[in-house]
Amino acid sequence: MTGTSASDRDKPMVTELVPEQILPKVMGTFGLTAAYVFIICWITGSSVMAAGGWTAIPMWVLGILTFLVPAGMAVVELGNLWPGQGGVYIWAYRTMGETWGFIGGYLSWVPVILNAAASPAVVLQFLLLAFHAEIGLMTSIILQLVILWTVVALSLAKLAANQRVINIVFLIYCALTLTIFICGLLYAGENGSATPFSWHDALVPNFAAAGFLYGTVLLYLLGVETPYNMGAEFLSVRRSGPRMILWGSTALVLIYLLTTLGTMMVLPSDEIDPVTGVVANLGRSGFPGLMEICAVVLAGIIIVAMMTYQVAYSRLIFVSGLERHLPRIFTHLNPRTRNPVTAVLIQGVISSVILVALYSQSSMANVTVYLQGGLSTVWLLSGFFFLFPVVVARKKYADRYANEQFWRIPGGMVGVWITVIVGTLGTIGGVYYSFVTPWINVSTANWMTWVGGIAVGMFLLGLAVYIFGRRSAHKVSQQDALAHLAVLELKDETK
């Protein structure tokens, strides 16, 4: 490769330069590990999995081996190669071109919209369980909107302040996990497992009877790449990134497995609520009042997880503004908190519209799971934008691999191809089982209509964003689009 072509190839992107100058570096290894867990780990997945019986355990293991491990290795290598703000957008841009960079970034961003539309219902269901209450549809929608905008408000605080909250609540999350597992273990020791144990079910995944569980597993393992959206805010990407993936994945696996086992040992499969079952089992295995306390605690944990989502994903909108896929207004930062205010607010508005539109059409529990199915189908597609780029990067940037020292997938190109092929097959399987196999007791046609409709709606939104956002952004020159950020930096330096 000639010096000129290498120079053109490595020409810095705006998003690799500007965030480094104006965003504070506050995220260390522990904070990143906690954020990683909050972004990926949705403990309600343990309720769904536990309802599938003991075959849920090999499904968890299979999902971890075929998706979490390949995805984790791929994003660590790419994150070390390009440690800037924007994560998957930068990786796809550098290896596949600008248009594919936008598509990869958009598919990785969509989950925050669907998640924020679905999660307030989950919070509300835990609170209703805690207070043994029932409410009407209109009251439910209003309370969900209150929860959503409370999260949005919390997300506008300084990242350092949010980080402290995340660190503390992460420890509470670990304590809740142990509570659920220990109570389940003690209950099973005295009464036997409520879900009859079978060595075959516990060791062999049953795709014929419970294939939907594989799609469910991958949904609850998605998001490995998301913390890298905030790459410019890491204290050290190359040092903390690999540790975040290792320790975060370990915590993630333990939380899921222990809470799934704790739930199965206490409740028979047909009595496990697909949302609240993971805590409802404490009503039988714990002391009086424990279930109610833990339900409130878990509602709070989910609120913190939603806040983490809003913070991490707003960075992709900020990056899209910097790269002129969106108008200049989306690059606006609050001078005090350095948060992309417009990005956070627009996420809240879109999620509110989806929430009102969908929850007014069906039951709260069903729509929550429909949204999760649509989320899984769309989000899994973003995996191709951090799996395939590893292969391209090894060839296109061979000089960097030869001259720089950073963590990479072991085994050379053989190791890379194994990682990419296994991850790709797992991703395809996840898309299939998310789309064609209902996760709840509805007809296949009904499930595919809802999930397919949600997915198509997200793709149409992406098309509109690409066409109209780019057209609007290019009405302003790059220099004018960044002028307000230069002033922001100047003001900061004069304090």
C-alpha positions in Angstrom: 0.0 0.0 0.0 1.4 3.4 -1.0 1.8 6.2 1.4 -0.8 8.3 -0.4 -3.5 5.6 -0.4 -2.8 4.8 3.3 -3.2 8.5 4.1 -6.5 8.7 2.3 -7.7 5.5 3.9 -6.9 6.8 7.4 -8.1 10.3 7.0 -9.7 11.1 10.3 -13.5 11.3 10.5 -15.2 14.2 12.2 -16.5 11.9 14.9 -13.0 10.6 15.6 -11.8 14.2 16.2 -14.5 16.4 17.7 -15.8 14.2 20.6 -12.2 13.7 21.8 -11.9 17.4 22.2 -15.2 18.3 23.9 -16.4 15.2 25.8 -15.1 14.4 29.3 -13.3 11.0 29.8 -15.0 9.6 32.9 -15.7 5.9 32.2 -13.3 3.5 33.9 -13.3 -0.3 33.9 -15.8 -0.9 36.7 -18.2 1.8 35.4 -18.0 0.3 31.9 -18.6 -3.2 33.2 -21.7 -2.0 35.1 -23.0 0.0 32.0 -22.3 -3.1 29.9 -24.5 -5.3 32.1 -27.3 -2.7 32.3 -27.3 -2.3 28.5 -27.5 -6.1 27.8 -29.0 -7.7 30.9 -32.8 -7.6 31.0 -33.6 -9.9 33.9 -37.1 -10.3 32.7 -35.6 -12.6 30.1 -35.1 -15.1 32.9 -38.8 -15.2 33.3 -39.4 -16.1 29.7 -36.6 -18.7 29.7 -37.6 -20.3 33.0 -41.1 -20.8 31.5 -39.5 -23.0 28.9 -38.3 -25.5 31.6 -34.9 -27.0 32.0 -34.1 -26.9 28.3 -33.6 -23.1 28.9 -30.2 -23.9 30.4 -28.6 -25.5 27.2 -30.3 -22.7 25.2 -28.5 -20.1 27.3 -25.2 -21.9 26.9 -25.7 -22.3 23.1 -26.6 -18.6 22.8 -23.5 -17.6 24.8 -21.2 -19.8 22.6 -22.7 -18.9 19.2 -23.4 -15.2 19.7 -22.0 -13.6 22.9 -18.5 -15.0 22.6 -18.0 -14.2 18.8 -19.6 -10.8 19.2 -17.5 -10.0 22.2 -14.3 -10.9 20.5 -15.2 -9.0 17.3 -16.1 -5.7 19.0 -13.0 -5.8 21.2 -10.8 -6.1 18.2 -12.7 -3.4 16.2 -12.9 -1.1 19.3 -9.2 -1.3 19.7 -8.6 -0.6 16.1 -10.9 2.4 16.0 -11.5 3.7 19.5 -13.6 6.7 18.6 -17.1 7.8 19.4 -19.7 6.0 17.5 -18.7 2.3 17.7 -20.3 0.3 15.0 -20.8 3.3 12.8 -17.1 3.9 12.6 -16.3 0.2 12.2 -18.7 -0.2 9.3 -17.7 3.1 7.7 -14.0 2.2 7.7 -14.5 -1.2 6.3 -17.7 -1.1 4.2 -18.2 2.6 3.2 -20.3 5.5 4.4 -23.8 4.2 3.4 -23.2 0.9 5.1 -21.8 2.8 8.1 -25.1 4.6 8.4 -27.2 1.4 8.0 -25.1 -0.4 10.7 -25.3 2.6 13.0 -29.1 2.9 12.5 -29.8 -0.8 13.1 -27.7 -0.6 16.3 -29.6 2.6 17.4 -33.2 1.4 16.7 -33.3 -0.8 19.9 -33.3 2.2 22.2 -36.6 3.3 20.6 -38.3 0.0 20.9 -36.8 -0.7 24.3 -37.9 2.7 25.7 -41.4 2.0 24.3 -41.6 -1.4 26.0 -39.7 -1.0 29.2 -42.0 1.4 31.0 -44.7 -1.3 30.9 -42.2 -3.7 32.5 -41.5 -1.2 35.3 -45.2 -0.7 35.8 -45.9 -4.4 36.0 -43.4 -4.9 38.7 -44.8 -1.9 40.7 -48.3 -3.3 40.3 -47.1 -6.7 41.5 -45.4 -5.0 44.5 -48.6 -3.1 45.5 -51.0 -5.9 44.4 -52.9 -3.3 42.2 -54.7 -3.3 38.9 -55.3 -0.3 36.6 -57.1 0.6 33.4 -55.6 1.0 30.0 -55.6 4.8 29.9 -54.1 5.0 33.4 -51.5 2.5 32.3 -50.5 4.5 29.2 -50.2 7.7 31.2 -48.1 6.1 33.9 -45.8 4.6 31.3 -45.3 8.0 29.7 -44.4 9.4 33.2 -41.9 6.6 33.7 -40.4 7.2 30.2 -39.9 10.9 30.6 -38.6 10.5 34.1 -35.9 8.3 32.5 -35.3 11.0 29.8 -34.9 13.6 32.5 -32.4 11.5 34.4 -30.4 10.9 31.2 -29.8 14.6 30.8 -27.5 14.7 33.9 -23.8 14.7 33.7 -22.3 11.3 32.6 -20.2 11.3 35.7 -23.2 11.6 38.0 -25.1 8.9 36.0 -22.0 6.7 36.3 -22.0 6.9 40.1 -25.7 5.8 40.1 -25.0 3.0 37.7 -22.1 1.7 39.8 -24.2 1.6 43.0 -27.3 0.1 41.5 -25.1 -2.6 39.8 -24.1 -3.9 43.2 -27.8 -3.9 44.2 -28.5 -5.9 41.0 -25.9 -8.5 42.0 -27.5 -8.8 45.5 -30.9 -9.2 44.0 -29.6 -12.0 41.8 -28.1 -13.9 44.7 -31.4 -13.4 46.7 -33.5 -15.0 43.9 -31.1 -17.9 43.5 -30.5 -18.7 47.2 -34.2 -18.5 48.0 -34.9 -20.8 45.0 -32.2 -23.2 46.1 -33.5 -23.4 49.7 -37.0 -23.9 48.5 -36.0 -26.7 46.1 -33.9 -28.3 48.9 -37.0 -28.5 51.1 -39.8 -29.1 48.6 -38.0 -30.4 45.4 -37.8 -28.4 42.2 -41.2 -27.1 41.0 -40.1 -27.7 37.4 -39.3 -31.4 37.3 -35.6 -31.9 36.6 -34.5 -33.9 33.5 -30.8 -34.5 32.6 -31.7 -34.7 28.9 -33.6 -31.4 29.0 -30.8 -29.8 31.1 -28.1 -30.8 28.6 -29.7 -31.0 25.2 -31.4 -27.9 23.5 -34.8 -28.9 22.2 -35.4 -26.8 19.0 -38.4 -28.9 18.0 -40.4 -28.0 21.1 -38.7 -24.8 22.3 -36.9 -23.2 19.3 -38.3 -19.8 20.2 -36.1 -19.9 23.3 -33.0 -19.5 21.1 -34.4 -16.3 19.6 -35.2 -15.1 23.1 -31.7 -15.9 24.3 -30.1 -13.9 21.6 -32.4 -10.9 22.3 -31.2 -10.9 25.9 -27.5 -11.1 24.8 -27.7 -8.3 22.3 -25.9 -5.0 22.9 -22.2 -6.1 23.2 -21.2 -3.3 20.9 -23.2 -0.5 22.5 -20.8 0.8 25.1 -18.4 1.7 22.3 -20.9 4.3 21.2 -19.2 6.3 24.0 -15.6 5.5 22.9 -14.4 9.0 23.4 -15.6 9.0 27.0 -13.6 5.9 28.0 -10.6 6.7 30.1 -8.7 4.1 28.0 -10.4 2.1 25.3 -7.6 -0.3 24.7 -7.2 -1.1 28.4 -10.8 -1.0 29.7 -12.6 -2.3 26.6 -11.3 -5.9 26.8 -11.8 -6.0 30.6 -15.3 -4.6 30.2 -16.3 -7.4 27.8 -14.7 -10.1 29.9 -16.0 -9.1 33.3 -19.3 -7.8 32.0 -20.0 -11.0 30.1 -19.2 -13.0 33.2 -21.6 -11.0 35.3 -24.2 -11.1 32.6 -24.0 -14.9 32.3 -24.2 -15.4 36.1 -27.2 -13.1 36.5 -29.1 -14.8 33.8 -28.3 -18.4 34.8 -28.8 -17.9 38.5 -32.1 -16.0 38.2 -33.4 -18.6 35.6 -32.6 -21.4 37.9 -34.0 -19.7 41.0 -37.3 -19.1 39.2 -37.6 -22.7 37.8 -36.9 -24.3 41.1 -39.8 -22.4 42.7 -42.6 -22.1 40.1 -43.9 -24.7 37.6 -43.6 -23.6 34.0 -47.3 -22.9 33.5 -47.3 -20.5 36.5 -44.4 -18.3 35.5 -45.4 -14.9 34.2 -43.2 -14.0 31.2 -42.4 -10.6 32.7 -42.7 -10.7 36.5 -42.0 -14.4 37.2 -38.4 -13.8 38.1 -39.5 -11.8 41.2 -43.0 -13.3 41.7 -41.3 -16.6 42.7 -40.1 -14.9 45.9 -43.7 -14.8 47.1 -43.4 -18.5 47.5 -39.7 -19.0 48.3 -39.0 -15.9 50.4 -40.2 -14.4 53.7 -43.4 -12.3 53.7 -42.8 -8.9 52.0 -39.6 -10.0 50.2 -41.3 -10.3 46.9 -42.8 -6.8 47.2 -39.5 -5.2 48.2 -37.6 -6.9 45.4 -40.3 -6.0 42.8 -39.8 -2.3 43.7 -36.0 -2.7 43.7 -36.2 -4.4 40.3 -38.4 -1.6 38.9 -35.7 0.9 40.0 -33.0 -1.3 38.4 -34.9 -1.2 35.1 -35.2 2.5 35.3 -31.5 2.8 35.7 -31.0 0.4 32.8 -33.3 2.5 30.6 -31.3 5.6 31.6 -28.1 3.9 30.6 -29.7 3.0 27.2 -30.7 6.6 26.6 -27.2 7.9 27.4 -25.4 5.3 25.3 -27.6 5.5 22.2 -27.9 9.3 22.1 -24.2 9.3 21.1 -25.1 7.6 17.8 -27.5 10.5 17.0 -24.8 12.9 18.0 -22.4 11.1 15.7 -24.9 11.1 12.8 -25.2 14.9 13.2 -21.4 15.3 13.1 -21.2 13.1 10.0 -24.0 15.2 8.4 -26.6 12.4 8.2 -28.8 14.5 10.5 -29.3 18.3 10.8 -26.9 20.4 12.9 -29.4 20.6 15.8 -28.7 17.0 16.7 -25.1 17.9 17.5 -26.2 20.3 20.2 -24.5 19.7 23.6 -25.6 21.1 26.9 -22.6 23.4 27.9 -22.7 22.2 31.5 -23.4 18.4 31.2 -21.9 17.9 27.7 -24.8 15.6 26.9 -26.5 15.6 23.4 -29.8 17.1 24.7 -31.6 17.1 21.3 -30.6 13.4 20.7 -32.0 12.3 24.1 -35.2 14.3 23.6 -35.9 13.0 20.1 -35.5 9.4 21.4 -38.0 10.1 24.0 -40.5 11.6 21.6 -40.3 8.7 19.1 -40.6 6.1 21.9 -43.7 8.0 23.3 -45.4 7.8 19.9 -44.8 4.1 19.6 -45.9 3.5 23.1 -49.2 5.2 22.7 -49.9 3.8 19.3 -49.2 0.2 20.2 -50.4 -0.1 23.8 -53.7 1.3 22.8 -54.2 -1.7 20.4 -53.5 -4.7 22.6 -52.8 -5.9 26.1 -49.8 -4.5 28.0 -48.2 -7.9 28.5 -48.6 -9.0 24.8 -47.4 -5.7 23.3 -44.3 -5.8 25.6 -43.3 -9.1 24.1 -44.3 -8.1 20.6 -41.9 -5.1 20.9 -39.2 -7.4 22.2 -39.6 -9.7 19.2 -39.5 -6.8 16.8 -36.5 -5.4 18.6 -34.7 -8.8 18.4 -35.4 -9.1 14.7 -34.0 -5.7 13.8 -31.2 -5.5 16.3 -29.7 -8.9 15.4 -29.2 -7.6 11.8 -26.8 -5.0 13.2 -24.5 -7.9 14.2 -23.4 -8.3 10.6 -21.9 -4.8 10.8 -19.4 -5.8 13.5 -18.8 -9.4 12.4 -18.0 -8.9 8.6 -15.9 -5.8 9.3 -13.3 -7.9 11.2 -12.5 -9.9 8.0 -12.3 -6.7 5.9 -10.2 -4.9 8.5 -7.6 -7.8 8.7 -7.0 -7.4 4.9 -7.5 -3.7 4.3 -5.5 -2.6 7.4 -2.9 -5.3 7.4 -0.2 -2.6 7.9 -1.8 -1.5 11.2 -2.0 -5.1 12.4 1.6 -5.6 11.7 2.8 -2.4 13.3 0.5 -1.8 16.3 0.0 -3.8 19.5 -3.6 -4.3 20.6 -5.9 -7.2 21.5 -7.1 -9.2 18.5 -9.0 -12.4 17.9 -6.5 -15.3 18.5 -5.6 -17.7 15.7 -4.9 -15.3 12.8 -7.4 -15.4 9.9 -8.5 -18.9 10.8 -9.6 -17.7 14.2 -11.3 -14.7 12.6 -13.2 -16.8 10.1 -14.4 -19.3 12.8 -15.6 -16.3 14.9 -17.4 -14.7 12.0 -19.0 -17.9 10.7 -20.2 -19.0 14.1 -21.5 -15.5 15.0 -23.2 -15.2 11.6 -24.9 -18.6 11.8 -26.0 -17.7 15.4 -27.4 -14.4 14.2 -29.3 -15.9 11.3 -30.8 -18.5 13.7 -31.8 -15.8 16.1 -33.5 -13.8 13.4 -35.4 -16.9 12.2 -36.6 -17.9 15.7 -37.4 -14.3 16.6 -39.7 -13.9 13.6 -41.4 -17.2 13.0 -41.8 -18.7 16.4 -44.2 -17.0 18.9 -42.7 -16.2 22.3 -46.2 -16.1 23.9 -49.4 -18.0 23.5 -50.6 -16.4 20.2 -50.9 -17.8 16.7 -47.9 -17.8 14.4 -49.7 -15.6 11.9 -50.5 -13.0 14.6 -47.0 -13.1 16.0 -45.4 -12.6 12.5 -47.8 -9.8 11.7 -46.9 -7.8 14.8 -43.2 -8.5 14.8 -42.9 -8.0 11.0 -45.0 -4.8 11.2 -42.8 -3.4 13.9 -39.6 -4.3 12.0 -40.9 -2.8 8.7 -41.9 0.3 10.5 -38.3 0.7 11.8 -36.9 0.2 8.4 -39.2 2.8 6.9 -38.1 5.2 9.7 -34.5 4.5 8.8 -35.1 5.3 5.1 -36.8 8.6 6.0 -34.0 9.5 8.3 -31.4 8.8 5.6 -33.1 10.7 2.8 -34.5 13.7 4.6 -31.9 13.9 7.3 -29.0 13.9 4.9 -30.7 16.4 2.6 -31.3 18.8 5.4 -27.8 18.4 6.9 -26.1 19.2 3.6 -27.8 22.5 3.3 -25.2 23.7 5.9 -21.4 23.5 5.3 -19.3 21.3 7.5 -17.6 24.3 9.0 -20.9 26.0 9.9 -22.3 22.8 11.3 -19.4 22.5 13.8 -19.0 26.2 14.6 -21.2 26.0 17.8 -19.0 23.2 19.1 -15.9 25.3 18.6 -17.5 28.1 20.7 -18.4 25.5 23.3 -14.8 24.4 23.6 -13.6 28.0 23.7 -16.0 28.8 26.6 -14.8 25.8 28.5 -11.1 26.8 28.2 -11.8 30.3 29.5 -13.3 29.2 32.8 
